[in-house]
Amino acid sequence: MHFGWLNLTGFMIVVLMMIPNTVYALRNRHMANECTSKPMR
C-alpha cells in the first residue's frame, strides 16, 4: 500500500485512537445534541 505522507504505522495509531469514540457514538446515538456553540454544531 502507498499512503504518500501517511505511513501504515501512523494509520494504525489513528484507527486505534478512534475506536473509543466510535463505540461511544454508537452507544449514545439516540441522545440529542445539547451543544449551543455555533462552531460545534
N, C-alpha and C positions, 0 to 999 in steps of 0.2 A: 504494500500500500504506500502511496505517496501523498503525504498531507501538506507538503510545502513547508510553511514555517512552523506547523504544529506536528510534533512527533508523536509516536504511539504512546510513550510513557505519559506525556502531558495530557493526551486524550483520555487515558485510563484514569488519571487523577481527577480530571473534571467529571467524568462519569461517576466515580465513587463519591465525589462531593455532592452530586445531585441526587443520590439515592434517598437520603433522609428527607429532602424537600419534596421529592415525588411521592414518597409514602405519606407524608403529612398532607399534601394536597389531595391525594386520593381518599384519605380517611375523612377529610373535612370539606369535601366538595359541596355539601349541602348548606354550608354556612354562608350567610350573606356578608358581603364586603362592607365593613363599618368604617373604612378609611374616609376621612373628609379632606385629605390633602389632594389638591388638583393634580400635581405631578405624579402621584402614585396611583391614580385611577386607571 
